[in-house]
Amino acid sequence: MIFINSEEQIHMKLETCLAYIQNLDLNYLALRLIHKENWDEGEAREAVRKYKNFLKLRVMNKELIGVPTYEIDEVWHAHILHTKQYMEDCQKIFGSYMHHTPASPTGEDSEEMNKHYQNTAQLYENTFEESYMNRIDVSLW
């Protein structure tokens, strides 16, 4: 019998989750953005790629209150619309549903959201060695 300590089990689970995310076929989300939202194909595919990185970031940083960029948020919205697939993906990746809590329409939480956005951006850029932002500043939310 082989015993695996909990740190090894956590690492194996992390690697399994990251591989699942990497292999997710989210082409249907890019197509939705292209055909329903009139996005450029390259922009849509780049947003889907960054959304996958956002999911990976959430897996690697369980306590992260992740605030997505505009583009990542739009892909997330499209994913949520496919309820069965979204539920299945969340279960496999996180073990439960990943809720989406939008910013307050009155802006009363903008200072807190900006703090979490900056934290998310820094973690993203340190982890993936690329810019988190694409085209829209979070202050425009």
N, CA, C and O of each residue as an XYZ file, in Angstrom:
564
protein
N       0.845     -1.170      0.000
C       0.000      0.000      0.000
C       0.896      1.241      0.000
O       1.897      1.295      0.715
N       0.524      2.235     -0.812
C       1.284      3.478     -0.893
C       0.487      4.571     -0.200
O      -0.703      4.755     -0.458
N       1.160      5.286      0.675
C       0.531      6.398      1.360
C       1.057      7.704      0.777
O       2.260      7.878      0.584
N       0.145      8.603      0.506
C       0.508      9.912     -0.029
C       0.139     10.946      1.018
O      -1.000     10.987      1.482
N       1.106     11.786      1.392
C       0.774     12.806      2.394
C      -0.155     13.852      1.793
O      -0.300     13.946      0.574
N      -0.775     14.628      2.654
C      -1.802     15.566      2.188
C      -1.224     16.628      1.254
O      -1.920     17.077      0.344
N       0.023     17.040      1.453
C       0.627     18.028      0.553
C       0.739     17.473     -0.864
O       0.487     18.187     -1.834
N       1.115     16.207     -0.983
C       1.190     15.583     -2.312
C      -0.201     15.462     -2.923
O      -0.367     15.668     -4.125
N      -1.203     15.130     -2.107
C      -2.572     15.018     -2.608
C      -3.057     16.370     -3.113
O      -3.701     16.448     -4.160
N      -2.752     17.439     -2.371
C      -3.162     18.782     -2.788
C      -2.490     19.136     -4.109
O      -3.134     19.672     -5.011
N      -1.191     18.836     -4.225
C      -0.460     19.130     -5.459
C      -1.055     18.352     -6.639
O      -1.210     18.900     -7.730
N      -1.389     17.069     -6.415
C      -1.976     16.249     -7.484
C      -3.335     16.816     -7.889
O      -3.650     16.887     -9.077
N      -4.134     17.218     -6.912
C      -5.442     17.785     -7.223
C      -5.277     19.090     -7.991
O      -6.004     19.340     -8.953
N      -4.328     19.924     -7.576
C      -4.067     21.176     -8.271
C      -3.668     20.908     -9.716
O      -4.193     21.540    -10.633
N      -2.756     19.990     -9.923
C      -2.308     19.671    -11.276
C      -3.454     19.134    -12.128
O      -3.545     19.456    -13.313
N      -4.325     18.324    -11.543
C      -5.488     17.784    -12.261
C      -6.442     18.912    -12.660
O      -6.941     18.938    -13.785
N      -6.690     19.837    -11.742
C      -7.576     20.975    -12.025
C      -6.994     21.867    -13.118
O      -7.707     22.284    -14.030
N      -5.703     22.156    -13.023
C      -5.070     23.018    -14.024
C      -5.103     22.365    -15.401
O      -5.321     23.039    -16.408
N      -4.888     21.059    -15.444
C      -4.940     20.337    -16.721
C      -6.363     20.351    -17.280
O      -6.556     20.517    -18.484
N      -7.358     20.177    -16.408
C      -8.758     20.209    -16.846
C      -9.076     21.566    -17.480
O      -9.685     21.634    -18.547
N      -8.658     22.641    -16.810
C      -8.913     23.991    -17.332
C      -8.216     24.173    -18.672
O      -8.815     24.666    -19.628
N      -6.962     23.778    -18.741
C      -6.195     23.939    -19.978
C      -6.864     23.218    -21.148
O      -6.848     23.702    -22.280
N      -7.447     22.061    -20.861
C      -8.052     21.244    -21.914
C      -9.524     21.559    -22.179
O     -10.135     20.959    -23.063
N     -10.096     22.495    -21.419
C     -11.497     22.865    -21.654
C     -11.663     23.394    -23.075
O     -10.912     24.267    -23.511
N     -12.639     22.867    -23.787
C     -12.957     23.387    -25.114
C     -14.022     24.471    -24.943
O     -15.214     24.178    -24.848
N     -13.576     25.710    -24.905
C     -14.485     26.839    -24.733
C     -14.664     27.618    -26.027
O     -15.008     28.799    -26.011
N     -14.428     26.950    -27.136
C     -14.595     27.576    -28.438
C     -16.007     28.129    -28.611
O     -16.197     29.163    -29.251
N     -16.997     27.442    -28.043
C     -18.386     27.893    -28.164
C     -18.593     29.261    -27.506
O     -19.486     30.010    -27.902
N     -17.770     29.588    -26.504
C     -17.883     30.904    -25.871
C     -17.323     31.987    -26.792
O     -17.901     33.066    -26.917
N     -16.202     31.690    -27.431
C     -15.636     32.643    -28.403
C     -16.629     32.870    -29.534
O     -16.833     34.007    -29.959
N     -17.248     31.801    -30.027
C     -18.220     31.935    -31.121
C     -19.418     32.783    -30.709
O     -19.934     33.570    -31.504
N     -19.855     32.620    -29.471
C     -20.969     33.431    -28.979
C     -20.585     34.911    -28.986
O     -21.362     35.759    -29.425
N     -19.388     35.211    -28.500
C     -18.936     36.607    -28.464
C     -18.774     37.179    -29.870
O     -19.063     38.352    -30.107
N     -18.317     36.357    -30.785
C     -18.129     36.796    -32.176
C     -19.479     37.064    -32.841
O     -19.670     38.108    -33.464
N     -20.411     36.121    -32.709
C     -21.677     36.210    -33.452
C     -22.767     36.997    -32.739
O     -23.571     37.655    -33.400
N     -22.818     36.950    -31.418
C     -23.885     37.645    -30.689
C     -23.455     39.034    -30.210
O     -24.281     39.937    -30.079
N     -22.164     39.193    -29.952
C     -21.684     40.461    -29.400
C     -20.817     41.240    -30.391
O     -20.329     42.328    -30.083
N     -20.633     40.664    -31.594
C     -19.857     41.312    -32.660
C     -18.392     41.596    -32.293
O     -17.824     42.615    -32.687
N     -17.799     40.674    -31.534
C     -16.387     40.803    -31.205
C     -15.555     40.329    -32.386
O     -15.992     39.491    -33.174
N     -14.370     40.869    -32.495
C     -13.370     40.400    -33.444
C     -12.937     38.990    -33.016
O     -12.840     38.713    -31.821
N     -12.679     38.108    -33.971
C     -12.326     36.719    -33.642
C     -11.080     36.637    -32.749
O     -11.071     35.895    -31.767
N     -10.056     37.379    -33.081
C      -8.826     37.348    -32.281
C      -9.062     37.831    -30.863
O      -8.539     37.258    -29.908
N      -9.851     38.886    -30.728
C     -10.179     39.436    -29.413
C     -10.965     38.412    -28.587
O     -10.706     38.248    -27.395
N     -11.912     37.732    -29.211
C     -12.723     36.737    -28.505
C     -11.873     35.561    -28.049
O     -12.002     35.109    -26.911
N     -11.020     35.068    -28.909
C     -10.172     33.924    -28.550
C      -9.160     34.297    -27.467
O      -8.854     33.486    -26.593
N      -8.646     35.517    -27.525
C      -7.721     35.997    -26.489
C      -8.439     36.124    -25.145
O      -7.872     35.783    -24.106
N      -9.666     36.607    -25.157
C     -10.445     36.740    -23.922
C     -10.731     35.364    -23.312
O     -10.678     35.204    -22.093
N     -11.031     34.379    -24.150
C     -11.266     33.014    -23.650
C      -9.984     32.454    -23.037
O     -10.029     31.810    -21.989
N      -8.856     32.693    -23.676
C      -7.569     32.219    -23.143
C      -7.303     32.847    -21.776
O      -6.873     32.165    -20.845
N      -7.560     34.150    -21.663
C      -7.335     34.826    -20.386
C      -8.359     34.391    -19.334
O      -8.041     34.359    -18.145
N      -9.561     34.061    -19.750
C     -10.566     33.529    -18.816
C     -10.065     32.209    -18.227
O     -10.210     31.973    -17.028
N      -9.483     31.356    -19.056
C      -8.915     30.104    -18.552
C      -7.814     30.391    -17.528
O      -7.718     29.716    -16.504
N      -6.996     31.387    -17.812
C      -5.958     31.767    -16.848
C      -6.581     32.289    -15.556
O      -6.074     32.012    -14.469
N      -7.671     33.039    -15.665
C      -8.384     33.542    -14.492
C      -8.880     32.366    -13.647
O      -8.762     32.389    -12.422
N      -9.433     31.341    -14.298
C      -9.877     30.142    -13.569
C      -8.697     29.469    -12.878
O      -8.803     29.052    -11.724
N      -7.580     29.366    -13.579
C      -6.376     28.760    -12.989
C      -5.924     29.563    -11.768
O      -5.550     28.991    -10.745
N      -5.962     30.873    -11.884
C      -5.561     31.739    -10.780
C      -6.437     31.486     -9.559
O      -5.946     31.441     -8.431
N      -7.733     31.321     -9.791
C      -8.666     31.045     -8.689
C      -8.371     29.701     -8.040
O      -8.496     29.564     -6.823
N      -7.984     28.710     -8.830
C      -7.640     27.390     -8.295
C      -6.359     27.477     -7.460
O      -6.262     26.867     -6.395
N      -5.394     28.228     -7.945
C      -4.095     28.327     -7.271
C      -4.133     29.228     -6.039
O      -3.244     29.153     -5.191
N      -5.149     30.074     -5.936
C      -5.267     31.040     -4.833
C      -6.692     30.988     -4.287
O      -7.526     31.836     -4.606
N      -6.953     29.983     -3.463
C      -8.316     29.716     -2.980
C      -8.982     30.913     -2.301
O     -10.199     31.074     -2.396
N      -8.207     31.750     -1.620
C      -8.781     32.877     -0.883
C      -8.938     34.136     -1.735
O      -9.438     35.154     -1.256
N      -8.517     34.069     -2.981
C      -8.574     35.232     -3.863
C     -10.011     35.674     -4.121
O     -10.868     34.871     -4.491
N     -10.252     36.949     -3.922
C     -11.504     37.550     -4.384
C     -11.146     38.126     -5.745
O     -10.709     39.271     -5.856
N     -11.337     37.318     -6.772
C     -10.904     37.676     -8.117
C     -11.855     38.634     -8.799
O     -13.057     38.384     -8.878
N     -11.312     39.723     -9.289
C     -12.098     40.682    -10.058
C     -11.592     40.616    -11.494
O     -10.433     40.932    -11.763
N     -12.455     40.207    -12.409
C     -12.020     40.042    -13.804
C     -11.931     41.355    -14.557
O     -12.516     42.362    -14.157
N     -11.187     41.327    -15.654
C     -11.203     42.444    -16.596
C     -12.565     42.424    -17.296
O     -13.332     41.472    -17.154
N     -12.850     43.468    -18.041
C     -14.102     43.515    -18.806
C     -14.220     42.293    -19.717
O     -15.260     41.636    -19.754
N     -13.144     41.996    -20.450
C     -13.175     40.885    -21.420
C     -13.375     39.541    -20.727
O     -14.186     38.725    -21.164
N     -12.639     39.319    -19.654
C     -12.785     38.064    -18.910
C     -14.194     37.952    -18.354
O     -14.792     36.876    -18.380
N     -14.725     39.054    -17.854
C     -16.079     39.056    -17.304
C     -17.117     38.687    -18.363
O     -18.065     37.956    -18.075
N     -16.942     39.188    -19.577
C     -17.874     38.855    -20.651
C     -17.823     37.366    -21.003
O     -18.855     36.756    -21.281
N     -16.632     36.790    -20.992
C     -16.512     35.341    -21.243
C     -17.167     34.577    -20.098
O     -17.866     33.591    -20.330
N     -16.947     35.023    -18.873
C     -17.560     34.380    -17.701
C     -19.077     34.418    -17.823
O     -19.739     33.411    -17.570
N     -19.638     35.564    -18.208
C     -21.093     35.662    -18.395
C     -21.572     34.652    -19.440
O     -22.584     33.978    -19.245
N     -20.839     34.558    -20.543
C     -21.221     33.613    -21.599
C     -21.157     32.174    -21.085
O     -22.013     31.358    -21.427
N     -20.159     31.859    -20.273
C     -20.017     30.513    -19.717
C     -21.201     30.190    -18.799
O     -21.775     29.103    -18.864
N     -21.553     31.155    -17.945
C     -22.674     30.955    -17.009
C     -23.979     30.685    -17.754
O     -24.822     29.933    -17.266
N     -24.154     31.289    -18.926
C     -25.385     31.073    -19.702
C     -25.564     29.609    -20.109
O     -26.688     29.154    -20.321
N     -24.477     28.890    -20.216
C     -24.525     27.453    -20.519
C     -24.531     26.717    -19.179
O     -23.531     26.132    -18.764
N     -25.686     26.765    -18.517
C     -25.789     26.395    -17.108
C     -25.286     24.987    -16.793
O     -24.532     24.805    -15.837
N     -25.685     24.006    -17.568
C     -25.259     22.630    -17.281
C     -23.750     22.480    -17.405
O     -23.107     21.879    -16.545
N     -23.184     23.029    -18.482
C     -21.742     22.927    -18.689
C     -20.980     23.720    -17.631
O     -19.951     23.270    -17.127
N     -21.496     24.904    -17.299
C     -20.847     25.725    -16.282
C     -20.834     25.000    -14.934
O     -19.812     24.969    -14.249
N     -21.966     24.425    -14.564
C     -22.052     23.675    -13.300
C     -21.068     22.505    -13.300
O     -20.364     22.282    -12.315
N     -21.024     21.773    -14.387
C     -20.116     20.627    -14.488
C     -18.659     21.087    -14.391
O     -17.860     20.482    -13.675
N     -18.323     22.141    -15.101
C     -16.948     22.652    -15.064
C     -16.581     23.129    -13.664
O     -15.496     22.819    -13.171
N     -17.472     23.878    -13.019
C     -17.201     24.353    -11.658
C     -16.999     23.187    -10.693
O     -16.092     23.209     -9.860
N     -17.841     22.183    -10.813
C     -17.727     21.019     -9.928
C     -16.372     20.343    -10.102
O     -15.718     19.990     -9.120
N     -15.955     20.166    -11.345
C     -14.678     19.502    -11.606
C     -13.489     20.363    -11.201
O     -12.474     19.840    -10.741
N     -13.603     21.660    -11.366
C     -12.482     22.555    -11.070
C     -12.423     22.932     -9.598
O     -11.370     22.823     -8.971
N     -13.545     23.375     -9.044
C     -13.564     23.929     -7.685
C     -14.224     23.029     -6.653
O     -14.086     23.252     -5.451
N     -14.935     22.024     -7.116
C     -15.658     21.163     -6.181
C     -17.013     21.731     -5.797
O     -17.758     21.105     -5.044
N     -17.337     22.913     -6.308
C     -18.629     23.549     -6.054
C     -18.815     24.674     -7.083
O     -17.922     24.966     -7.878
N     -19.976     25.281     -7.043
C     -20.318     26.363     -7.959
C     -19.472     27.606     -7.664
O     -19.323     27.988     -6.503
N     -18.924     28.232     -8.694
C     -18.206     29.489     -8.518
C     -19.184     30.618     -8.814
O     -19.543     30.869     -9.964
N     -19.601     31.284     -7.758
C     -20.577     32.360     -7.899
C     -19.951     33.594     -8.535
O     -18.750     33.838     -8.415
N     -20.782     34.351     -9.201
C     -20.382     35.605     -9.820
C     -21.153     36.716     -9.121
O     -22.382     36.753     -9.168
N     -20.433     37.614     -8.478
C     -21.065     38.729     -7.789
C     -20.646     40.018     -8.488
O     -19.494     40.435     -8.372
N     -21.563     40.650     -9.208
C     -21.201     41.879     -9.921
C     -20.984     43.052     -8.970
O     -21.429     43.035     -7.822
N     -20.298     44.059     -9.471
C     -20.088     45.286     -8.708
C     -21.433     45.980     -8.498
O     -22.367     45.804     -9.280
N     -21.510     46.751     -7.455
C     -22.715     47.506     -7.160
C     -22.996     48.517     -8.276
O     -22.080     49.211     -8.717
N     -24.239     48.610     -8.736
C     -24.557     49.589     -9.788
C     -24.409     51.031     -9.314
O     -24.274     51.936    -10.137
N     -24.431     51.257     -8.004
C     -24.291     52.612     -7.463
C     -22.825     52.981     -7.233
O     -22.515     54.138     -6.949
N     -21.929     52.012     -7.352
C     -20.510     52.286     -7.169
C     -20.067     52.345     -5.724
O     -18.922     52.693     -5.435
N     -20.970     52.007     -4.807
C     -20.636     52.112     -3.384
C     -19.497     51.177     -2.960
O     -18.857     51.406     -1.934
N     -19.247     50.137     -3.739
C     -18.170     49.202     -3.410
C     -16.942     49.398     -4.299
O     -16.071     48.530     -4.349
N     -16.867     50.530     -5.000
C     -15.805     50.713     -5.998
C     -14.406     50.699     -5.385
O     -13.479     50.175     -6.003
N     -14.231     51.254     -4.198
C     -12.909     51.255     -3.569
C     -12.458     49.824     -3.256
O     -11.314     49.450     -3.514
N     -13.373     49.040     -2.701
C     -13.056     47.640     -2.380
C     -12.835     46.830     -3.660
O     -11.913     46.017     -3.729
N     -13.674     47.048     -4.665
C     -13.522     46.329     -5.932
C     -12.185     46.668     -6.583
O     -11.513     45.788     -7.122
N     -11.799     47.939     -6.534
C     -10.538     48.351     -7.121
C      -9.366     47.679     -6.404
O      -8.407     47.250     -7.046
N      -9.443     47.589     -5.081
C      -8.390     46.916     -4.304
C      -8.273     45.455     -4.727
O      -7.169     44.957     -4.944
N      -9.407     44.770     -4.844
C      -9.399     43.356     -5.254
C      -8.955     43.210     -6.712
O      -8.274     42.249     -7.069
N      -9.348     44.173     -7.545
C      -8.912     44.146     -8.945
C      -7.392     44.264     -9.020
O      -6.743     43.495     -9.729
N      -6.830     45.215     -8.301
C      -5.374     45.412     -8.316
C      -4.651     44.162     -7.820
O      -3.618     43.783     -8.372
N      -5.188     43.521     -6.781
C      -4.613     42.287     -6.257
C      -4.683     41.178     -7.304
O      -3.715     40.446     -7.509
N      -5.832     41.062     -7.961
C      -6.007     40.047     -9.009
C      -5.025     40.297    -10.145
O      -4.373     39.370    -10.624
N      -4.919     41.555    -10.578
C      -4.019     41.900    -11.685
C      -2.570     41.567    -11.338
O      -1.841     41.014    -12.162
N      -2.160     41.903    -10.127
C      -0.778     41.631     -9.716
C      -0.499     40.129     -9.686
O       0.528     39.672    -10.186
N      -1.421     39.366     -9.097
C      -1.247     37.908     -9.068
C      -1.218     37.331    -10.476
O      -0.388     36.476    -10.784
N      -2.124     37.799    -11.331
C      -2.195     37.325    -12.713
C      -0.875     37.593    -13.434
O      -0.297     36.698    -14.049
N      -0.413     38.834    -13.347
C       0.800     39.212    -14.073
C       2.033     38.491    -13.546
O       2.918     38.134    -14.323
N       2.103     38.271    -12.226
C       3.223     37.521    -11.651
C       3.168     36.044    -12.036
O       4.203     35.417    -12.261
N       1.971     35.500    -12.110
C       1.801     34.080    -12.409
C       2.002     33.772    -13.885
O       2.703     32.822    -14.235
N       1.389     34.574    -14.753
C       1.375     34.266    -16.187
C       2.350     35.118    -17.007
O       2.489     34.929    -18.215
N       3.014     36.046    -16.341
C       4.021     36.895    -16.978
C       3.504     37.585    -18.240
O       4.169     37.617    -19.275
N       2.295     38.137    -18.117
C       1.688     38.919    -19.187
C       0.743     39.922    -18.558
O       0.346     39.775    -17.402
N       0.385     40.938    -19.320
C      -0.515     41.973    -18.835
C      -1.911     41.409    -18.592
O      -2.398     40.578    -19.359
N      -2.540     41.862    -17.529
C      -3.906     41.454    -17.208
C      -4.908     42.265    -18.026
O      -5.912     41.731    -18.496
N      -4.630     43.546    -18.189
C      -5.543     44.447    -18.895
C      -5.495     44.233    -20.396
O      -4.477     43.825    -20.955
N      -6.619     44.519    -21.033
C      -6.677     44.543    -22.488
C      -6.975     45.942    -22.969
O      -6.110     46.632    -23.507
N      -8.230     46.355    -22.764
C      -8.617     47.641    -23.359
C      -9.406     48.567    -22.457
O      -9.455     49.768    -22.723
N     -10.022     48.067    -21.407
C     -10.904     48.896    -20.606
C     -10.401     48.960    -19.169
O     -10.080     47.939    -18.559
N     -10.342     50.163    -18.649
C      -9.886     50.393    -17.284
C     -11.023     50.056    -16.316
O     -12.181     50.381    -16.576
N     -10.691     49.411    -15.209
C     -11.692     49.027    -14.211
C     -12.421     50.258    -13.653
O     -13.560     50.143    -13.202
N     -11.792     51.409    -13.678
C     -12.442     52.600    -13.151
C     -13.664     52.990    -13.975
O     -14.487     53.782    -13.518
N     -13.792     52.445    -15.183
C     -14.958     52.729    -16.011
C     -16.173     51.886    -15.635
O     -17.267     52.109    -16.153
N     -15.986     50.913    -14.732
C     -17.115     50.058    -14.359
C     -18.102     50.875    -13.631
O     -19.142     50.363    -13.217
